[in-house]
Amino acid sequence: MAKRTIFIILILTVFLILFLPACESKKEVVETTEKVLELPDKTKVISDLSKLRNQIATFYMNNGRYPNDLGELNIDLFNPIEDFVYNKNNGNVKNKNYPQL
């Protein structure tokens, strides 16, 4: 555990030494940090969307219709089901925070 912590600190130090001098302002550092910290959340949303879309397609093939709501799928997700916008007419699903995905 201690070796892992030291390794992480070393990687972060190298990152800071190499990339922070290239940043022109504090604003750039903050924006870059926010983007990096956002990546795990975005990855979970992508995983959830993949699961949902696959389950919706399977449901449609088995039942000849799209589910009335996402709760009908009984699927385990990283994010709450309320974070997703679902169109029962065409089976499209998007995340409220990442509508571009």
Number of C-alpha atoms within 10 A of each C-alpha: 6 7 8 9 10 11 12 12 12 12 12 12 11 12 11 12 11 10 10 14 10 11 11 9 10 10 10 13 16 11 11 13 11 11 12 10 11 11 11 11 13 16 12 14 22 16 14 22 19 13 14 24 15 12 17 23 16 14 17 14 11 10 10 10 15 21 21 13 14 21 10 11 14 8 12 11 14 11 15 9 17 11 13 20 15 19 15 15 10 10 19 13 19 20 20 12 12 12 10 7 12
